Structures are given as C-alpha cells and as structure tokens.
Amino acid sequence: MGQGASSVYCSTSYLSSSPSASCREIRPVSADSATFVRRDLTLCLPDECLACVFAFLHSNDRNSCSLVCRRWNSVESRSRNRLSLVARSEISAALPALLGRFSFVSALSLKCSRKLVSIDDRSLALIPGRLGCLRKLKLKGCLNVSDEGLHAFSLSCPPLLQKVSLVSCGFGGRGIISLLCNCPSLRDLTLKRLRKLDSQNAPLSLEAYLDEKPLEKLPLERLCVKDLHNARIFIPLLHSCKCLKALIVCRSSGNWDRVLMDSFRSEPRSTMISEIQMENVQMGDAGLVAISASCLELEILYLSRVTDCTDDGLSAIVSSCRNLRKLHIDAWTRFGARGISDDGITVLGSKSLNLQELVLMGVPVKVRSLNALASNCLSLERMALCNTESVGDTEMEVIATKFSALRKLCIKNCPISMKGIEAVVDGCPNLIKLKVKRCRGISQEILSCLEAHRSGLAISVDPGSLAVEGEGAANEEENGGAVDVEGRGSSTGAGPRRVATAPATTNTVTRRSTTAHVICSSRGALLLKSKFGRSSCSTS
C-alpha cells in the first residue's frame, strides 16, 4: 500500500497531475546512493482511486487500513457501502458515532444472538437520520426491538430504503404495517421466524393497525415468508399489494389454498405476479387454480414438496400462464394419493411454448412426455431429471435425438448406463454441460474417450456413479468382496475439458452391493418407498 520503504520513482508526467506536491520529494539522497527517502506513495493518488483500491480488500483488511492515518480513515469510511454489526445492547452507546463515521453505507445488517440482549427501540430509531443513503436493512435476533421501535424507524420515512429483512425479531403486525405504509420506496420484504407475529393471530390488515386512511395499494413488489405458522394472516396483505411481482413461501404451515383463493378472489385476472415459489407448504390443486386465474403473467413457478398438487392443477397453470419460462417441480404426495405424472408433463409440453428451464424431481417422465416437450418447447435450454425410475437409456436417446436446443442437462439418481450417456454426447449439438450424479455404473475409461469426441462439452460425474475397476462379477459384490478403488478418480484422457471426480485415495477399500440404490436427499416418501421396494438400500 505504499507505507514501507520504496525504491520506485514517481515519473514526471504522473507528478504533473498529482494532487500532492510531497510526491516530488521522492528522490535518492545522492547520485551514487541506492538509499531513497521514504514517502507515502498513496499521496499521489486521488481519494477516488484510493477508494477503488480499498474496494478490493476484505473487511478485516479495510479495518486495518482505517487505522493507518486520518486520510485513509476518512476515505475508507466514505467508500464503505456495506456494514454488518453485532447488535448487542453494549453497542447502543457507540452506535451514533459508528453511524456518523459510515454515513454513506447503503446496506446495514444488525445481528444478535437470541440468547443475548439486543439493541432497543431507541437505537433503531437513530438509523434513518444518520444513514441517508440506506437502501437495505436486515435485522436478525433483535428481540428487544418492539413495534414502537419499528414504528419510530418508519416515521423518518427513509427515502431510498428498498429492501428489508426481518428475522427472529420481537415485533408483530403493527410495526410491519407501519413500515410498509411509511416507506414509499420499499419494494422487497422478507419475514422469517417472527414468533410474536404468529402469536398475535391478527391479520396483517392496513385498516386494523392504522388510525388514518390507509394507502389504496402498497408499492411492495417482492414478499418472502419463511417459517411462519399462521397462513391466514397474510390474506389482507396480499390483497393490498397490487404491485406484487414475486411471492415466496417456505416452510410456513396453514392452508395456502384458502389464502390464495381469498387473496385473488375479489379482483381476478388483475395481479402482476410473475414469480411464485412454494416450498414445503400445504397447497394443492385449488391453490394452483387460483394462481392460474389471477397470475396470467406468471413466468417462474417453483413447487417443492407441496402436498396435494396433481395433473389437474398443473394443467390449469399451463393453460392460463402462457409466458411460463421456468418450472421446478419436486414431487411429494401422500401414499396412495394422486400426484403429478407423465400425463401432466405431456400437457405441459404441448402448451408451454416459451419454456426455457425445466427441473423435475420424483416425476415419472416417459417417452411420450419427452416427445411433447421436444416438439413444442423449442427454447428449452436447461433440464434436470432427478429421482425417478422411469428415466433410462431409452429416454436418454430421445433427449439426444430431439432436444436440439438443450445446453445444460442434469441426470440424478436415475437408472441410466453408459449407453444413454454416449447417446446424449453424440446428439444434443448445443449441449455445453452434462451432469450425472448418483447413477451407478459409469465407466471412467469411456468418459475419457468422450472427452476427445466433444471438446466443448463439460461432463461432471460424482464418484459414487463411477464403476469400480473389476466390478463385473455380481457374486463378488453380493458376498461383500473388497474392491480396491485406488486411482479411480484419475483421468487418462487429454483435452481441454475436465471430468469432475473425487481425488484418488491410496489404500482405500470399500464394500458395495449391486442391489443398493442411492437415495437423493432425505425425503421421507422416497426413503420409505425405496426401503419397502428393495431388499437392500443405502441412504445418503
């Protein structure tokens, strides 16, 4: 950084534009001497250039640089955009000075352990007046901040505040509604593990918490709800957010079918929502039908471990939401109940003409649905098929011959062999990445040969999918014979493309069974199904 002894001269052309005259004094003591006068070379740099240098440093290094001199302290303070503080009660006395020093911060994070005493309402109310450029605020574990503190914070009307994340804090509905109404630029709100909000059991209604006339519509564009257990309290809030574009619900109990139906029922076909993510929630076809009736501009839909979604709900979505670009389905159904099947994917392929990304986990995809996708979804570039017994070498050959626009393909926990992989490598002319995971019997030698065949294709194979050398005899493995896997991760092929495998381990012995089937993740339904369906099973 120019603080030590330096033997570098400042050129004449550079010195002519230098803001500091002291740089011109850097010269040797004598003509025959190699000793130079020690000077601070950063004095030659404008403050803007020095701030750019600080931008490449980590937080600890920036803290050390701020202790060098007053100029560095000032430049470092004015150039810092993000600030993260441990929000314990002891910091309350120093908080005004800290906020005054870092007055140009645009992202502030205050985190505290729930076992400790956090900052209070008074400290939170100081933030808007000291940070005029604040755009993002995150509060985590601030149990001593109440509705009054959040209300006092919002009364300052931070003009640039766009994103707020509230995690494990001690306030409820009144503070949240006050924040939404008094911050005109707020666009992104995340609510996670707010136990007081659950215990109040009161809807997030503008009329219930505000004495004056509430806003006609809130400017909120993204709402993220995680680990909250009273779904119905969000019905008035969703109804008031006319500008909402993204709704994310994760691990939140309650009947979300009823929430979506009541939220969209009064003004159907009028929402601006383009992205919906539902993960591990109670929602079925009724919720999907409500989405299809009101979210005609939907482009991104994630359904992960939702309980009661079937082909009927998926058909309603693809029939109405013709702009769908990304679809992720992680199927989970009760035993004996209907779920999303090959028929639903066939309807998807026939109607979602703009589909670009498709991820199917636990969905029985077959040749018929793949033909429908290949014939109509001509823009499909990214596809992942995981955790299904229906995807084999035949389906891989269909993908190789008909999915000409495919660029990235992931196959996970499917009964494919090297024949299917060779077919995909020979076909799919635009494919640039192939990922194979937890698919038994992949030959390292053949993969090495495929490297030379497709130099622009990156193949990623996990170690569990590679066939162990000498693994041909089924009797040996069923009897628990030891197999030496030394050198299994090495690649003999030479080329610009790499096959991602685990490093070789010397003197490593493993026992594997031919009847074992690796289970992807720890989902209860797939685990029980695998255990009851096979005599021997290994879990990951």
Disulfide bonds with the S-S distance in Angstrom:
Cys23-Cys44 2.00
